[in-house]
C-alpha cells in the first residue's frame, strides 16, 4: 500500500487526519486546506473502478448540464485563444472536443477508456488511448495552444507531476483550463465526509482554492482567471431533499427546490460554489 504524508498541492507537512471514508484515511493540510487520501489504492483497485460496466454512462440531464458548461467555457477560451491545437485530457466521449471542432480548433484527446476514445474519434477528433504519460512519450515534439482537463485532477495521486507534465506540452502563449470540485466551497464544508465528491478510491485529491494556487505555482503556471460553477440537476435535488431533510418537512419541497437553485447561484457569485475552474498560463507570460 502506497502512503502519502505531504500535501499534494503545497507540499506541506502539517497534515492531520480528518475523515475515514470507504476505509480510506483522509488528511487535511493545515497550510492550504487541501484534503487527500493517505493510503492510496492499488492499481488493481483503480482498474476495477474504471473498467466497470456503466462507469462512464451519464443520465440525459447530466449530459445537458455538461453541454451547457462546455458552451460557456468555449466562449471564454475563444476570447483568450481563438484558434490553434486543442487538447482535452480525459476527453471521455469528446463532448468538449465537439464544441472546439465546431469553433475550428484542431482537436486532440487523451482518454484511458478504449470505448470512450473510439466514440470521440468517430466525431473526427484525434484521440490517444492511454495515460497522459504515454501520450507525452509518444508525442514529445507536439505542443498545444489550448489544454483542458475537466474533472480529472481529483482522480490523480500526484497532481503536481500530472499538471507539470501537462504544462510541458503547453505552447508558450497557450492556456490551460482545469476544473475540479471546490473544497473551499460552502457545501463541501457543511457536508464534510458526506460530500458527494468525497468518493475514495475514485477521488484521491480534494483541492481548495488556496491549494490550486499553490499547485499551479509549483508547476510553473499562474492563474489568470478563476470562477466557481455548478448546480445540482433536478434528480440530485430530489435525492438531497430525501437524504438531508426530515420527512416531516418534505411538504415544503415546492419551496425548497427554487431556494436551493438560488443558493447555488449566490454561492457561485461569491466564488464558493461546488466546483472551481481556473485558466492558467505559463509563469512570465502576460
N, C-alpha and C positions, 0 to 999 in steps of 0.2 A: 504493500500500500504506500503510495506517494503522499507526502505530507507537505503542506505549505505553512510556513511560520510568519513570513514577512508579507506585508500588504502588497498585492499585485499591482495596485495603482500608484502608490507613492513610495513603496519600498520601506514603509515604516515598520518598526519592530515592536511598538507598543500596541499589541493586538490581543484582545481578550475574548473569550467565548461568550456568545450571547444567545444562541439558539441551538437546538438539535432538531433537525428535520429529516425524516426518512432515514434515520440512522447516520446522518452526516452532520458533523460539527461545524457550525457557522461561527466565524470570528469577525469582530469589528475592529477597524483601525481607529485608534484614538486621534490620529493626525487628520485624516481626511474623511472619516466616517464610512468608507467603503467596507462592505462585508464580503466574505469569501468562504468557500468550503475549505476546511483544513485537510481532511482526509479524502484525497481525490479518488474518484472511481477508477477501476481498471479499464484498459482498452476494450476488454470483452464486454464489460457492462455498458460502455458507450455504444459499441457496435450493436448490442441488443436493442438499445433505445432507438437509434436512428435507422435501423433496418426493419423495425416492426411495421407490420401492415397497418396502413391508415395514419401513420405519424404525420405525414405531410398533407393529409386531407383537411380542407377547411370548409366550414359552412358558407353558404352564399352571402350571408350578411357580413361575415368576416372578410371575404374577398372584396366586397363592395367598399368596406372601410379601408382596406389596403389600397384599393384603386384610387379612392379619394385622397389618401395621404400621398400616394405616388404622384398624382396630378399636381398637388400643391408643391411637392419637392421639386418637380421638374421646372416649375416656374422660377423657383429660387436659383436652382442650378443654372438655368439658361441665362438668368440675369448676371451671373458671375462668369460663367464659362459657356458661351453659346454653341460651341461645336468641338469636335475632336473625338478621340478614342475614349469610350465609356466602359468601365469595368465594374460589374456588380459581383462582390464576393459573397457567396452564399445566395446565388440568384434564384434558387428554388425553381418554380415553373417559368420564371422570366417575366413576371408582371411589370417590374420596374424597367427592365430592358425593353419591353414593348413600347413604353412611353418614350424612352430615349430614342429608339429607332424611328418612331413617328416624328420626332423632332430632329432627325437627320444626323444623329451621332452614329459613329461606327461602334457597334455593340459587342461586348465580350462578357462572358460569365465564368465564374468558378463555382462548382457545385459538387459536393461529395456523393449525392444520390444519383445513380445512373438513370433511374426513371425520370427524375426531375430534369436532369441535364438533357435527356433526349427530348422531353416536352419543350424545353426552352429552345433547343436547337431547331426544332421544327418551325419556329417562328422567325427563322433567318438570323439567329444570333450565333456567334462563335463561342461555344461553351466547352470548357475543360472539365472533365470528370475527375475529381480528386480533391486534395487539400491545397491550400494556398502555398504551402512549402513546395509541393510537387509542381504546381503551376509556375512558380518563380524559377525553379530549377530548369524547367523546360522552355522558359521564355525570358532568359536573363538579359536580353538586349531590348526588350519592349518596355516602354513607359506609357502611362495613361494620363489623359488630361482630366478625367473625372473618375474617381474611385468611390464606390458606395459600399457600405457594409451595414445592412439593416437588420437589427435584432440578431446579431451573430456573436458579438464580443462577450456577451454574458455566458456563452457556452464554452469559452476558451479558458484553459487553466493558466496560461501565461499570456495575458493580454498585451504586455509590453513587447514580447517577442513577436507576437502576431501583428500588432499595429506598426512596429518598426519595419517588419518585412513588407507590409502593405505600403508604407511610406517610401520604401526603397524603389518602388516601381511607379511612383507618382512623378509626373513631369514637374520641372522646376516651378512653372507657373500654374500648375494644376491645383485642383481642390479635391478634398476627401470629405465625404459625408458619413457620419457614424450615428446610428441610433441604438438606444439600449434602455431598459427600464430605469427609472429615475428613483434612486434610493435617498434623495433629498426631499422627495415628494411627500405631501401630507398623507396620502392614502397608505404609502409604504410604511410610514412611521406609525400610523394608527393601527395597522393590521399586524405589524411585526412578523412573526413566523407564519401567520395566516395569509400573508400577502400572496396573491395568485401567481406572481412571478417567482416566488421563493420555492423552486422546484428542483433541488438537487436529486439525482446527479445530472439532470438535464442542464440546469443553470448552475454555474460554478462561481461566477464573479458578479457582485451586486454593487455597481458604481454609483457614487454620489456625484453631484455637480463638481464639488472640490476634487474628488477622485479623478474625474475625467480631465480636469485642468492639469493636475499633476501628471497623469498618464500621457497626455498629449505632449507636454513639455519634455518629458523623458524620452519621447520618440522623435524629437526634433520637429514638432508641429506646434502651431499656435492656433487658438480658436478665434476665428474671425466673426462668427455669428453663432448664436445658440438659442434654443427655444425648448419648451416642453409641449407635448401634444398628447392626444389620446383621450377617448371617452368610451365607455362601455357600449356594446351593441345591446339591443333590447333583451336578447336571451340572457346576457350577462347581468343586466339589471334585475331581471326576474330571479336569477339564481342568487344574487346578492341579497335581495329582499328576503328570500326564503332562508338564507343562511344566517343573516345578521339581525333581522327584525323579528321581535317576538310575534307569535301567531296572533295575539290579541290586538296588535296594531296594524295587521296587514290590510285591514279595511281602508287604510289611508293610501293604498297603492296608487290610485289615480293622482294623488297629490305628490307622492314620493318620487315618481318617475320624472316629471319635469324638474323637480327640485334637484334630483341627482344630476341631470344633464346640465342644469345651470351651474351647479357646484363645480363640475369638471371644467366648464368654460372659464369660470372665475379662477380656478387653480392654474390653468394654463396661462391666463393673463398675468398671473403673479409668478410664473415660471416654477410652479410647484406641482406640476401635473404628473401623470402616470409614467410617461417616457420622455427622455431627453434626446435631443438631436443637435449635433454640432457640425459646423462647417469649418474645415481645417485647411491651412496652407502650411508649407514648409516655413520654419522659423527664418526670418530675414526677408521673406517675400512681402511686398506691400499688400 
